[in-house]
């Protein structure tokens, strides 16, 4: 049963497959018929397409040639129109060029110039011998000249110099004013700046560089006139007393704010110095030993109460002028950026700044020459003014470097070099003046703000502190305010750097300490000359005691002044035992002074060679000896009292110490002599010889250094 079923199923499947095979064969036959039919259709289409191409292609080629001819004709007509426009250019823009540009409508004039430029280029390349080239070139040049004149007149319209009070206010109120506060920017409105920029760009693109000279000359005149007005204002009676104006209320004086020029300058340079300090601190850090220090007490020539010297006022005015120039150049640089193409900035800026820079350099030469004449007259406050001015110019130098090119920096560095040379010469001449005073060249006299030499060369009658000494110390004390400035000057001289190298080899020094050490070396040299001069001058006194007291007064004054002013610490950097050396000098001078009593004491001490009284009696020959001893002692004592009562010892402690030393040195010896011989019958008139009791001698010694007693 199972086999029969399998056979039946197989037969059924076989029939089914036969049916499918017959159906597939039928489909294949139909697809073959369709393929043949499609092949016939494609062959027929290909034949027809070939016939069409053979018919249409000649027509296409003919049409293409016609189109090309049409394009050539159009191009020719276009070129002819352009050529004809070049021939007509002169006539078309002639009236426009002769009328010139009008402010606020420069584009039409530039379009006319561009048309002439194209015509000129055409004739130059295609017909250089034509009359038309000459016509368009002449008209184009006239147009460029007219454009330059318009550029110049537009600049002149807005080139009024700054009023001195406005310039001063902008200097005093804010160094870093923003662009909208720039007077030069505000003088030239945006529309004018834009028009000037368009003109400058066109002229530069067309190789017409006359605008460089025009802009430079016109803006140079503005700077020069502004600075000259400032200089004229400085000569007026109102200089230094202008009311301070607020930045945001420009043109209105701020109520209750009135500062001297000196005080305002002081604030400006303090701010600049503090900015430099902060910048240096951020860059180098505190560990680098910065030479720059924040200084809130610029106690120099800018202090109003110290300001009265003509040279100092000249230097103050010059600093204001230099600040004004720096401010004006900053503003001109900003205006330059808005108008002139960047490729011409350096050339134009050099031209506009050159005259004003030359003026301030020349002024610096005149001022320093005047200061040198003052220094030649031994007016040393002028030197202090130079140190202060030098310090402030050094502070201002980075601002100048930021706005100037290398040539201008080199020119302005002439101001710095001139000040440095003058300051160095002042230091050198001061040493010479102290040294030459020993030869009697003159005695120093000092007023409240100046030091000058008078005509005399005599030492003071009362042997008090010599004016040269007090004024030398005064000058050295003032130098502490300028330690960094003087250090930078002295580090260029080998005589100082050699000593500095010796000091630096012993211990590491910061920049600040190096400057102090250099100043200390200078102070030490001055003191050495002063000590020699004092010793030389003391020889003008006839008696030994006065000589020693003169030297003692001056040496003691020097030491106390060094200690009081902290100069001793500066000198100690170069000579650690300076204080001890001066103390030893004082002790040696005290001993030398006490030794001046040796002649007088020789009459009463020692007593070994004196007669020995027996029961109060001595021999006739011995009486004469005792008389001579008492008489000579009295004479020497009276003479000493007469001389030394008129001597002055200003320092109380020194004066009382000398009196005490005198008493301890003389009275005990005289007391022994007095007790031994005052009761001896060596004369019928004892009172004539025994004039003074020991207490009287004490009183007389205590009356020294007081001519009122």
URSUL-V868469 format. One record per pair of residues at least 24 apart in sequence whose C-alpha atoms are under 7 Angstrom apart, sorted by the first residue. I is the first residue (numbers start at 1). GAP is how many residues later the second one is. D is the distance in whole Angstrom. If there is no record, write none. Layout:
# URSUL-V868469
i=<I & I>
gap=<GAP & GAP>
d=<D & D>
This chain:
# URSUL-V868469
i=<86 & 87 & 89 & 89 & 89 & 90 & 90 & 97 & 100 & 101 & 113 & 113 & 116 & 148 & 151 & 152 & 158 & 158 & 159 & 160 & 161 & 161 & 161 & 162 & 163 & 164 & 164 & 164 & 167 & 169 & 169 & 171 & 172 & 172 & 173 & 182 & 184 & 184 & 184 & 185 & 193 & 193 & 196 & 197 & 197 & 197 & 200 & 200 & 201 & 212 & 216 & 216 & 216 & 216 & 217 & 217 & 219 & 220 & 220 & 220 & 223 & 223 & 224 & 227 & 234 & 260 & 262 & 262 & 262 & 263 & 263 & 263 & 266 & 266 & 269 & 270 & 270 & 272 & 273 & 289 & 289 & 289 & 290 & 290 & 291 & 291 & 300 & 301 & 301 & 306 & 311 & 311 & 312 & 312 & 315 & 315 & 326 & 330 & 357 & 361 & 361 & 361 & 364 & 365 & 368 & 368 & 372 & 375 & 377 & 378 & 378 & 378 & 379 & 379 & 379 & 380 & 380 & 380 & 381 & 381 & 381 & 383 & 383 & 386 & 386 & 387 & 387 & 387 & 388 & 390 & 390 & 390 & 391 & 420 & 424 & 431 & 434 & 434 & 435 & 435 & 435 & 437 & 438 & 438 & 438 & 443 & 443 & 444 & 446 & 459 & 462 & 462 & 462 & 463 & 463 & 463 & 463 & 463 & 464 & 464 & 464 & 464 & 464 & 465 & 465 & 466 & 469 & 476 & 477 & 477 & 483 & 483 & 483 & 484 & 486 & 487 & 487 & 487 & 487 & 490 & 496 & 503 & 516 & 517 & 517 & 517 & 520 & 520 & 520 & 520 & 521 & 521 & 523 & 524 & 544 & 545 & 545 & 548 & 548 & 548 & 549 & 552 & 552 & 553 & 555 & 556 & 600 & 600 & 603 & 603 & 603 & 604 & 604 & 604 & 604 & 605 & 616 & 616 & 616 & 617 & 617 & 618 & 623 & 626 & 627 & 630 & 630 & 631 & 641 & 641 & 644 & 644 & 645 & 645 & 645 & 645 & 645 & 646 & 646 & 646 & 647 & 648 & 649 & 659 & 659 & 662 & 663 & 663 & 667 & 667 & 667 & 670>
gap=<33 & 45 & 26 & 27 & 30 & 45 & 46 & 46 & 46 & 49 & 27 & 30 & 24 & 63 & 45 & 62 & 29 & 30 & 63 & 62 & 61 & 64 & 65 & 64 & 63 & 65 & 66 & 69 & 157 & 75 & 76 & 153 & 92 & 96 & 74 & 149 & 147 & 148 & 151 & 150 & 145 & 146 & 143 & 141 & 142 & 143 & 139 & 140 & 140 & 136 & 132 & 133 & 135 & 136 & 134 & 135 & 133 & 132 & 133 & 135 & 105 & 133 & 132 & 94 & 83 & 44 & 40 & 41 & 42 & 39 & 40 & 41 & 32 & 36 & 123 & 25 & 26 & 123 & 122 & 221 & 222 & 223 & 221 & 222 & 220 & 221 & 88 & 84 & 87 & 143 & 60 & 71 & 70 & 73 & 70 & 74 & 74 & 73 & 55 & 51 & 53 & 54 & 51 & 53 & 51 & 54 & 50 & 51 & 75 & 73 & 74 & 75 & 71 & 72 & 73 & 70 & 71 & 72 & 68 & 69 & 70 & 40 & 43 & 33 & 37 & 36 & 95 & 98 & 94 & 26 & 29 & 30 & 94 & 69 & 65 & 95 & 95 & 96 & 94 & 95 & 98 & 96 & 95 & 98 & 99 & 24 & 25 & 24 & 25 & 78 & 184 & 185 & 186 & 83 & 86 & 87 & 184 & 185 & 86 & 89 & 184 & 185 & 186 & 88 & 89 & 88 & 85 & 47 & 88 & 90 & 32 & 33 & 36 & 31 & 33 & 28 & 29 & 31 & 32 & 28 & 25 & 71 & 54 & 53 & 56 & 57 & 50 & 51 & 53 & 54 & 50 & 53 & 48 & 47 & 52 & 48 & 51 & 41 & 44 & 45 & 44 & 34 & 37 & 96 & 31 & 30 & 33 & 36 & 26 & 29 & 30 & 25 & 65 & 66 & 69 & 64 & 63 & 64 & 65 & 63 & 64 & 64 & 59 & 56 & 62 & 59 & 60 & 58 & 59 & 63 & 60 & 61 & 58 & 59 & 60 & 61 & 62 & 59 & 60 & 61 & 58 & 57 & 56 & 42 & 43 & 39 & 35 & 38 & 27 & 30 & 31 & 24>
d=<5 & 7 & 7 & 6 & 7 & 7 & 6 & 5 & 6 & 7 & 6 & 7 & 6 & 6 & 6 & 6 & 6 & 6 & 6 & 7 & 5 & 6 & 5 & 5 & 7 & 6 & 5 & 7 & 7 & 7 & 6 & 7 & 6 & 7 & 7 & 6 & 6 & 7 & 7 & 6 & 7 & 6 & 6 & 7 & 4 & 6 & 7 & 6 & 6 & 6 & 5 & 7 & 5 & 4 & 7 & 6 & 6 & 4 & 6 & 7 & 7 & 7 & 6 & 7 & 7 & 7 & 5 & 6 & 6 & 7 & 7 & 6 & 7 & 6 & 7 & 7 & 7 & 7 & 6 & 5 & 6 & 7 & 6 & 7 & 5 & 5 & 6 & 6 & 6 & 7 & 6 & 6 & 7 & 6 & 7 & 7 & 6 & 6 & 7 & 7 & 7 & 6 & 6 & 7 & 7 & 6 & 7 & 7 & 7 & 7 & 5 & 6 & 6 & 5 & 5 & 7 & 5 & 7 & 7 & 5 & 6 & 6 & 6 & 7 & 6 & 6 & 6 & 7 & 7 & 7 & 6 & 7 & 6 & 7 & 6 & 6 & 6 & 6 & 5 & 7 & 6 & 7 & 4 & 6 & 6 & 7 & 6 & 5 & 7 & 7 & 6 & 4 & 5 & 7 & 7 & 5 & 6 & 6 & 6 & 6 & 5 & 6 & 7 & 6 & 5 & 7 & 7 & 7 & 6 & 7 & 6 & 6 & 6 & 6 & 7 & 4 & 7 & 6 & 6 & 7 & 7 & 7 & 6 & 6 & 6 & 6 & 5 & 4 & 7 & 6 & 7 & 6 & 7 & 6 & 6 & 5 & 5 & 6 & 7 & 5 & 7 & 6 & 6 & 6 & 7 & 7 & 6 & 6 & 5 & 7 & 6 & 7 & 7 & 6 & 6 & 6 & 7 & 5 & 6 & 6 & 6 & 7 & 5 & 7 & 7 & 6 & 7 & 6 & 7 & 7 & 5 & 6 & 6 & 4 & 4 & 5 & 5 & 6 & 6 & 5 & 5 & 5 & 6 & 7 & 6 & 7 & 6 & 7 & 6 & 7 & 7 & 7>
